[in-house]
Amino acid sequence: MKLFGKNHIIISVITFVILFLMNYIGNDLPDKLQRALLTAFAGVVGLSIGLFILNKGKDDKNPPQKFD
């Protein structure tokens, strides 16, 4: 999956909505909107970093020598 491609944007939006709703609906504190937004944003950033690390070595032409 290409980072910031069409599929990445769709998965990021779905992740943001799910995390936001889980935190907004299940929270009774007065600052529930801010907490839900920060948690959802942090989830999307973590997802993007994970996908970047996962796809970093995908097209590597020079694997490490003597791996075993």
PDB file as gemmi writes it, atoms N, CA and C in Angstrom:
CRYST1    1.000    1.000    1.000  90.00  90.00  90.00 P 1                      
ATOM      1  N   MET A   1       0.845  -1.163   0.000  1.00  0.00           N  
ATOM      2  CA  MET A   1       0.000   0.000   0.000  1.00  0.00           C  
ATOM      3  C   MET A   1       0.899   1.237   0.000  1.00  0.00           C  
ATOM      4  N   LYS A   2       0.640   2.134  -0.914  1.00  0.00           N  
ATOM      5  CA  LYS A   2       1.426   3.352  -1.034  1.00  0.00           C  
ATOM      6  C   LYS A   2       1.051   4.325   0.083  1.00  0.00           C  
ATOM      7  N   LEU A   3       2.059   4.886   0.721  1.00  0.00           N  
ATOM      8  CA  LEU A   3       1.821   5.838   1.793  1.00  0.00           C  
ATOM      9  C   LEU A   3       1.188   7.103   1.222  1.00  0.00           C  
ATOM     10  N   PHE A   4       0.105   7.538   1.806  1.00  0.00           N  
ATOM     11  CA  PHE A   4      -0.704   8.687   1.382  1.00  0.00           C  
ATOM     12  C   PHE A   4      -1.332   8.479   0.016  1.00  0.00           C  
ATOM     13  N   GLY A   5      -1.533   7.245  -0.362  1.00  0.00           N  
ATOM     14  CA  GLY A   5      -2.276   6.922  -1.573  1.00  0.00           C  
ATOM     15  C   GLY A   5      -3.760   6.835  -1.249  1.00  0.00           C  
ATOM     16  N   LYS A   6      -4.526   6.403  -2.209  1.00  0.00           N  
ATOM     17  CA  LYS A   6      -5.980   6.324  -2.050  1.00  0.00           C  
ATOM     18  C   LYS A   6      -6.373   5.357  -0.929  1.00  0.00           C  
ATOM     19  N   ASN A   7      -5.763   4.178  -0.910  1.00  0.00           N  
ATOM     20  CA  ASN A   7      -6.089   3.186   0.121  1.00  0.00           C  
ATOM     21  C   ASN A   7      -5.675   3.657   1.513  1.00  0.00           C  
ATOM     22  N   HIS A   8      -4.543   4.323   1.617  1.00  0.00           N  
ATOM     23  CA  HIS A   8      -4.081   4.821   2.913  1.00  0.00           C  
ATOM     24  C   HIS A   8      -5.041   5.881   3.455  1.00  0.00           C  
ATOM     25  N   ILE A   9      -5.517   6.762   2.607  1.00  0.00           N  
ATOM     26  CA  ILE A   9      -6.449   7.805   3.035  1.00  0.00           C  
ATOM     27  C   ILE A   9      -7.758   7.175   3.513  1.00  0.00           C  
ATOM     28  N   ILE A  10      -8.253   6.183   2.802  1.00  0.00           N  
ATOM     29  CA  ILE A  10      -9.510   5.523   3.187  1.00  0.00           C  
ATOM     30  C   ILE A  10      -9.360   4.820   4.529  1.00  0.00           C  
ATOM     31  N   ILE A  11      -8.273   4.081   4.709  1.00  0.00           N  
ATOM     32  CA  ILE A  11      -8.049   3.376   5.978  1.00  0.00           C  
ATOM     33  C   ILE A  11      -7.845   4.366   7.119  1.00  0.00           C  
ATOM     34  N   SER A  12      -7.173   5.493   6.854  1.00  0.00           N  
ATOM     35  CA  SER A  12      -6.968   6.510   7.884  1.00  0.00           C  
ATOM     36  C   SER A  12      -8.289   7.140   8.318  1.00  0.00           C  
ATOM     37  N   VAL A  13      -9.161   7.413   7.373  1.00  0.00           N  
ATOM     38  CA  VAL A  13     -10.467   8.005   7.709  1.00  0.00           C  
ATOM     39  C   VAL A  13     -11.300   7.020   8.524  1.00  0.00           C  
ATOM     40  N   ILE A  14     -11.307   5.760   8.119  1.00  0.00           N  
ATOM     41  CA  ILE A  14     -12.068   4.741   8.866  1.00  0.00           C  
ATOM     42  C   ILE A  14     -11.507   4.593  10.281  1.00  0.00           C  
ATOM     43  N   THR A  15     -10.180   4.574  10.414  1.00  0.00           N  
ATOM     44  CA  THR A  15      -9.553   4.472  11.732  1.00  0.00           C  
ATOM     45  C   THR A  15      -9.900   5.681  12.587  1.00  0.00           C  
ATOM     46  N   PHE A  16      -9.846   6.874  12.008  1.00  0.00           N  
ATOM     47  CA  PHE A  16     -10.171   8.086  12.755  1.00  0.00           C  
ATOM     48  C   PHE A  16     -11.608   8.054  13.258  1.00  0.00           C  
ATOM     49  N   VAL A  17     -12.535   7.677  12.396  1.00  0.00           N  
ATOM     50  CA  VAL A  17     -13.953   7.658  12.785  1.00  0.00           C  
ATOM     51  C   VAL A  17     -14.196   6.638  13.890  1.00  0.00           C  
ATOM     52  N   ILE A  18     -13.636   5.446  13.763  1.00  0.00           N  
ATOM     53  CA  ILE A  18     -13.857   4.408  14.774  1.00  0.00           C  
ATOM     54  C   ILE A  18     -13.266   4.830  16.123  1.00  0.00           C  
ATOM     55  N   LEU A  19     -12.027   5.320  16.122  1.00  0.00           N  
ATOM     56  CA  LEU A  19     -11.413   5.740  17.380  1.00  0.00           C  
ATOM     57  C   LEU A  19     -12.141   6.932  17.997  1.00  0.00           C  
ATOM     58  N   PHE A  20     -12.555   7.870  17.161  1.00  0.00           N  
ATOM     59  CA  PHE A  20     -13.274   9.040  17.669  1.00  0.00           C  
ATOM     60  C   PHE A  20     -14.589   8.631  18.320  1.00  0.00           C  
ATOM     61  N   LEU A  21     -15.366   7.802  17.643  1.00  0.00           N  
ATOM     62  CA  LEU A  21     -16.658   7.396  18.194  1.00  0.00           C  
ATOM     63  C   LEU A  21     -16.505   6.553  19.452  1.00  0.00           C  
ATOM     64  N   MET A  22     -15.510   5.672  19.480  1.00  0.00           N  
ATOM     65  CA  MET A  22     -15.297   4.856  20.673  1.00  0.00           C  
ATOM     66  C   MET A  22     -14.976   5.729  21.884  1.00  0.00           C  
ATOM     67  N   ASN A  23     -14.176   6.769  21.681  1.00  0.00           N  
ATOM     68  CA  ASN A  23     -13.789   7.627  22.794  1.00  0.00           C  
ATOM     69  C   ASN A  23     -14.856   8.659  23.136  1.00  0.00           C  
ATOM     70  N   TYR A  24     -15.581   9.141  22.156  1.00  0.00           N  
ATOM     71  CA  TYR A  24     -16.589  10.174  22.408  1.00  0.00           C  
ATOM     72  C   TYR A  24     -17.831   9.604  23.084  1.00  0.00           C  
ATOM     73  N   ILE A  25     -18.294   8.467  22.610  1.00  0.00           N  
ATOM     74  CA  ILE A  25     -19.512   7.871  23.161  1.00  0.00           C  
ATOM     75  C   ILE A  25     -19.268   7.287  24.550  1.00  0.00           C  
ATOM     76  N   GLY A  26     -18.123   6.698  24.770  1.00  0.00           N  
ATOM     77  CA  GLY A  26     -17.868   6.014  26.027  1.00  0.00           C  
ATOM     78  C   GLY A  26     -17.268   6.877  27.118  1.00  0.00           C  
ATOM     79  N   ASN A  27     -17.243   8.192  26.943  1.00  0.00           N  
ATOM     80  CA  ASN A  27     -16.592   9.070  27.903  1.00  0.00           C  
ATOM     81  C   ASN A  27     -17.613  10.017  28.524  1.00  0.00           C  
ATOM     82  N   ASP A  28     -17.581  10.163  29.853  1.00  0.00           N  
ATOM     83  CA  ASP A  28     -18.505  11.061  30.546  1.00  0.00           C  
ATOM     84  C   ASP A  28     -17.822  12.314  31.082  1.00  0.00           C  
ATOM     85  N   LEU A  29     -16.554  12.481  30.830  1.00  0.00           N  
ATOM     86  CA  LEU A  29     -15.831  13.641  31.333  1.00  0.00           C  
ATOM     87  C   LEU A  29     -16.183  14.897  30.525  1.00  0.00           C  
ATOM     88  N   PRO A  30     -16.016  16.088  31.105  1.00  0.00           N  
ATOM     89  CA  PRO A  30     -16.394  17.312  30.398  1.00  0.00           C  
ATOM     90  C   PRO A  30     -15.543  17.613  29.158  1.00  0.00           C  
ATOM     91  N   ASP A  31     -14.334  17.096  29.082  1.00  0.00           N  
ATOM     92  CA  ASP A  31     -13.483  17.359  27.921  1.00  0.00           C  
ATOM     93  C   ASP A  31     -13.458  16.177  26.952  1.00  0.00           C  
ATOM     94  N   LYS A  32     -14.582  15.523  26.780  1.00  0.00           N  
ATOM     95  CA  LYS A  32     -14.598  14.310  25.962  1.00  0.00           C  
ATOM     96  C   LYS A  32     -14.332  14.584  24.485  1.00  0.00           C  
ATOM     97  N   LEU A  33     -14.708  15.753  23.978  1.00  0.00           N  
ATOM     98  CA  LEU A  33     -14.452  16.064  22.574  1.00  0.00           C  
ATOM     99  C   LEU A  33     -12.954  16.183  22.308  1.00  0.00           C  
ATOM    100  N   GLN A  34     -12.242  16.904  23.166  1.00  0.00           N  
ATOM    101  CA  GLN A  34     -10.801  17.074  22.982  1.00  0.00           C  
ATOM    102  C   GLN A  34     -10.071  15.743  23.110  1.00  0.00           C  
ATOM    103  N   ARG A  35     -10.455  14.941  24.095  1.00  0.00           N  
ATOM    104  CA  ARG A  35      -9.807  13.637  24.273  1.00  0.00           C  
ATOM    105  C   ARG A  35     -10.060  12.727  23.080  1.00  0.00           C  
ATOM    106  N   ALA A  36     -11.281  12.730  22.574  1.00  0.00           N  
ATOM    107  CA  ALA A  36     -11.611  11.877  21.438  1.00  0.00           C  
ATOM    108  C   ALA A  36     -10.851  12.306  20.189  1.00  0.00           C  
ATOM    109  N   LEU A  37     -10.753  13.614  19.952  1.00  0.00           N  
ATOM    110  CA  LEU A  37     -10.020  14.102  18.783  1.00  0.00           C  
ATOM    111  C   LEU A  37      -8.530  13.777  18.876  1.00  0.00           C  
ATOM    112  N   LEU A  38      -7.928  13.985  20.051  1.00  0.00           N  
ATOM    113  CA  LEU A  38      -6.503  13.698  20.205  1.00  0.00           C  
ATOM    114  C   LEU A  38      -6.207  12.210  20.080  1.00  0.00           C  
ATOM    115  N   THR A  39      -7.065  11.386  20.649  1.00  0.00           N  
ATOM    116  CA  THR A  39      -6.842   9.942  20.565  1.00  0.00           C  
ATOM    117  C   THR A  39      -6.985   9.456  19.122  1.00  0.00           C  
ATOM    118  N   ALA A  40      -7.989   9.946  18.420  1.00  0.00           N  
ATOM    119  CA  ALA A  40      -8.191   9.539  17.034  1.00  0.00           C  
ATOM    120  C   ALA A  40      -7.033  10.021  16.151  1.00  0.00           C  
ATOM    121  N   PHE A  41      -6.588  11.252  16.369  1.00  0.00           N  
ATOM    122  CA  PHE A  41      -5.465  11.773  15.590  1.00  0.00           C  
ATOM    123  C   PHE A  41      -4.195  10.980  15.875  1.00  0.00           C  
ATOM    124  N   ALA A  42      -3.949  10.654  17.143  1.00  0.00           N  
ATOM    125  CA  ALA A  42      -2.768   9.858  17.498  1.00  0.00           C  
ATOM    126  C   ALA A  42      -2.841   8.465  16.878  1.00  0.00           C  
ATOM    127  N   GLY A  43      -4.028   7.890  16.800  1.00  0.00           N  
ATOM    128  CA  GLY A  43      -4.186   6.586  16.164  1.00  0.00           C  
ATOM    129  C   GLY A  43      -3.849   6.625  14.683  1.00  0.00           C  
ATOM    130  N   VAL A  44      -4.273   7.673  13.999  1.00  0.00           N  
ATOM    131  CA  VAL A  44      -3.977   7.806  12.571  1.00  0.00           C  
ATOM    132  C   VAL A  44      -2.480   8.046  12.351  1.00  0.00           C  
ATOM    133  N   VAL A  45      -1.857   8.846  13.216  1.00  0.00           N  
ATOM    134  CA  VAL A  45      -0.412   9.076  13.093  1.00  0.00           C  
ATOM    135  C   VAL A  45       0.349   7.771  13.332  1.00  0.00           C  
ATOM    136  N   GLY A  46      -0.049   7.011  14.337  1.00  0.00           N  
ATOM    137  CA  GLY A  46       0.587   5.723  14.601  1.00  0.00           C  
ATOM    138  C   GLY A  46       0.412   4.749  13.451  1.00  0.00           C  
ATOM    139  N   LEU A  47      -0.772   4.739  12.862  1.00  0.00           N  
ATOM    140  CA  LEU A  47      -1.022   3.891  11.691  1.00  0.00           C  
ATOM    141  C   LEU A  47      -0.113   4.288  10.535  1.00  0.00           C  
ATOM    142  N   SER A  48       0.035   5.576  10.295  1.00  0.00           N  
ATOM    143  CA  SER A  48       0.876   6.054   9.192  1.00  0.00           C  
ATOM    144  C   SER A  48       2.340   5.704   9.419  1.00  0.00           C  
ATOM    145  N   ILE A  49       2.817   5.858  10.651  1.00  0.00           N  
ATOM    146  CA  ILE A  49       4.203   5.512  10.961  1.00  0.00           C  
ATOM    147  C   ILE A  49       4.421   4.008  10.781  1.00  0.00           C  
ATOM    148  N   GLY A  50       3.474   3.205  11.236  1.00  0.00           N  
ATOM    149  CA  GLY A  50       3.584   1.757  11.066  1.00  0.00           C  
ATOM    150  C   GLY A  50       3.602   1.339   9.610  1.00  0.00           C  
ATOM    151  N   LEU A  51       2.750   1.956   8.796  1.00  0.00           N  
ATOM    152  CA  LEU A  51       2.747   1.629   7.366  1.00  0.00           C  
ATOM    153  C   LEU A  51       4.030   2.091   6.688  1.00  0.00           C  
ATOM    154  N   PHE A  52       4.576   3.217   7.130  1.00  0.00           N  
ATOM    155  CA  PHE A  52       5.833   3.694   6.568  1.00  0.00           C  
ATOM    156  C   PHE A  52       6.957   2.710   6.861  1.00  0.00           C  
ATOM    157  N   ILE A  53       7.024   2.240   8.100  1.00  0.00           N  
ATOM    158  CA  ILE A  53       8.062   1.271   8.474  1.00  0.00           C  
ATOM    159  C   ILE A  53       7.853  -0.053   7.746  1.00  0.00           C  
ATOM    160  N   LEU A  54       6.603  -0.479   7.611  1.00  0.00           N  
ATOM    161  CA  LEU A  54       6.307  -1.733   6.939  1.00  0.00           C  
ATOM    162  C   LEU A  54       6.697  -1.686   5.467  1.00  0.00           C  
ATOM    163  N   ASN A  55       6.435  -0.563   4.802  1.00  0.00           N  
ATOM    164  CA  ASN A  55       6.703  -0.452   3.370  1.00  0.00           C  
ATOM    165  C   ASN A  55       8.104   0.047   3.054  1.00  0.00           C  
ATOM    166  N   LYS A  56       8.888   0.381   4.072  1.00  0.00           N  
ATOM    167  CA  LYS A  56      10.225   0.925   3.845  1.00  0.00           C  
ATOM    168  C   LYS A  56      11.131  -0.059   3.125  1.00  0.00           C  
ATOM    169  N   GLY A  57      11.123  -1.301   3.520  1.00  0.00           N  
ATOM    170  CA  GLY A  57      12.009  -2.291   2.921  1.00  0.00           C  
ATOM    171  C   GLY A  57      11.329  -3.191   1.919  1.00  0.00           C  
ATOM    172  N   LYS A  58      10.161  -2.806   1.457  1.00  0.00           N  
ATOM    173  CA  LYS A  58       9.390  -3.665   0.562  1.00  0.00           C  
ATOM    174  C   LYS A  58      10.072  -3.839  -0.799  1.00  0.00           C  
ATOM    175  N   ASP A  59      10.612  -2.783  -1.360  1.00  0.00           N  
ATOM    176  CA  ASP A  59      11.245  -2.839  -2.677  1.00  0.00           C  
ATOM    177  C   ASP A  59      12.757  -2.728  -2.573  1.00  0.00           C  
ATOM    178  N   ASP A  60      13.323  -3.303  -1.536  1.00  0.00           N  
ATOM    179  CA  ASP A  60      14.758  -3.225  -1.318  1.00  0.00           C  
ATOM    180  C   ASP A  60      15.473  -4.191  -2.259  1.00  0.00           C  
ATOM    181  N   LYS A  61      16.339  -3.655  -3.090  1.00  0.00           N  
ATOM    182  CA  LYS A  61      17.088  -4.479  -4.047  1.00  0.00           C  
ATOM    183  C   LYS A  61      18.349  -5.082  -3.421  1.00  0.00           C  
ATOM    184  N   ASN A  62      18.803  -4.521  -2.307  1.00  0.00           N  
ATOM    185  CA  ASN A  62      20.034  -4.967  -1.679  1.00  0.00           C  
ATOM    186  C   ASN A  62      19.738  -5.461  -0.263  1.00  0.00           C  
ATOM    187  N   PRO A  63      19.361  -6.717  -0.106  1.00  0.00           N  
ATOM    188  CA  PRO A  63      19.123  -7.219   1.247  1.00  0.00           C  
ATOM    189  C   PRO A  63      20.428  -7.314   2.021  1.00  0.00           C  
ATOM    190  N   PRO A  64      20.369  -7.368   3.345  1.00  0.00           N  
ATOM    191  CA  PRO A  64      21.601  -7.461   4.122  1.00  0.00           C  
ATOM    192  C   PRO A  64      22.372  -8.749   3.800  1.00  0.00           C  
ATOM    193  N   GLN A  65      23.681  -8.640   3.749  1.00  0.00           N  
ATOM    194  CA  GLN A  65      24.528  -9.784   3.457  1.00  0.00           C  
ATOM    195  C   GLN A  65      24.715 -10.633   4.711  1.00  0.00           C  
ATOM    196  N   LYS A  66      24.835 -11.936   4.530  1.00  0.00           N  
ATOM    197  CA  LYS A  66      25.034 -12.891   5.620  1.00  0.00           C  
ATOM    198  C   LYS A  66      23.988 -12.705   6.714  1.00  0.00           C  
ATOM    199  N   PHE A  67      22.760 -12.800   6.326  1.00  0.00           N  
ATOM    200  CA  PHE A  67      21.628 -12.544   7.244  1.00  0.00           C  
ATOM    201  C   PHE A  67      21.563 -13.556   8.381  1.00  0.00           C  
ATOM    202  N   ASP A  68      21.891 -14.810   8.095  1.00  0.00           N  
ATOM    203  CA  ASP A  68      21.780 -15.845   9.129  1.00  0.00           C  
ATOM    204  C   ASP A  68      22.938 -15.736  10.067  1.00  0.00           C  
TER     205      ASP A  68                                                      
END                                                                             
